[in-house]
Amino acid sequence: MKLESVDQKIEQVDDKILEWHDSNNKKFNVFRERINDYQKFIEEDKLAKDYHHETRLQELKNLEGKI
């Protein structure tokens, strides 16, 4: 009887650990997706700023050439 009780408790603890693990994996995946979204946004923003900067430099060079 006591061995069955210990086995049941071990199984309950094991189930709780698996649930905790699954829950944390889901939270981590959401967190990872948000970080990836932020990284994508930052990269796109950087590219847009670089393009804007290069466009302005070219405009300045064109103006200097006219002077």
C-alpha positions as CSV (number, residue, x, y, z in Angstrom):
1,M,0.0,0.0,0.0
2,K,2.7,2.4,0.9
3,L,4.7,1.7,-2.3
4,E,1.6,2.5,-4.4
5,S,1.2,5.8,-2.5
6,V,4.8,6.7,-3.2
7,D,4.4,5.7,-6.9
8,Q,1.3,7.9,-7.2
9,K,3.1,10.9,-5.6
10,I,6.0,10.4,-7.9
11,E,3.7,10.3,-10.9
12,Q,1.9,13.5,-9.7
13,V,5.2,15.3,-9.3
14,D,6.3,14.1,-12.7
15,D,3.0,15.3,-14.2
16,K,3.4,18.7,-12.5
17,I,7.0,19.0,-13.8
18,L,5.8,18.2,-17.4
19,E,3.0,20.8,-17.1
20,W,5.5,23.4,-15.8
21,H,7.9,22.6,-18.6
22,D,5.2,22.9,-21.3
23,S,4.0,26.2,-19.8
24,N,7.5,27.6,-19.7
25,N,8.1,26.5,-23.3
26,K,5.0,28.3,-24.5
27,K,6.0,31.5,-22.6
28,F,9.5,31.3,-24.0
29,N,8.3,30.8,-27.5
30,V,6.1,33.9,-27.2
31,F,9.0,35.9,-25.8
32,R,11.3,34.6,-28.6
33,E,8.8,35.6,-31.2
34,R,8.5,39.1,-29.8
35,I,12.3,39.5,-29.8
36,N,12.4,38.3,-33.4
37,D,9.8,40.9,-34.3
38,Y,11.8,43.7,-32.5
39,Q,15.0,42.6,-34.3
40,K,13.2,42.7,-37.7
41,F,11.7,46.1,-36.9
42,I,15.1,47.4,-35.9
43,E,16.8,46.1,-39.0
44,E,14.1,47.5,-41.3
45,D,14.4,50.9,-39.5
46,K,18.2,50.8,-39.9
47,L,17.9,50.1,-43.6
48,A,15.4,52.9,-44.1
49,K,17.6,55.3,-42.2
50,D,20.7,54.2,-44.2
51,Y,18.8,54.7,-47.4
52,H,17.6,58.1,-46.4
53,H,21.1,59.1,-45.4
54,E,22.5,57.9,-48.7
55,T,19.8,59.8,-50.6
56,R,20.6,63.0,-48.7
57,L,24.3,62.6,-49.3
58,Q,23.7,62.1,-53.1
59,E,21.5,65.2,-53.1
60,L,24.2,67.2,-51.4
61,K,26.8,66.0,-53.9
62,N,24.5,67.0,-56.7
63,L,24.0,70.5,-55.2
64,E,27.8,70.8,-54.7
65,G,28.3,69.9,-58.4
66,K,25.9,72.7,-59.5
67,I,27.7,75.3,-57.4
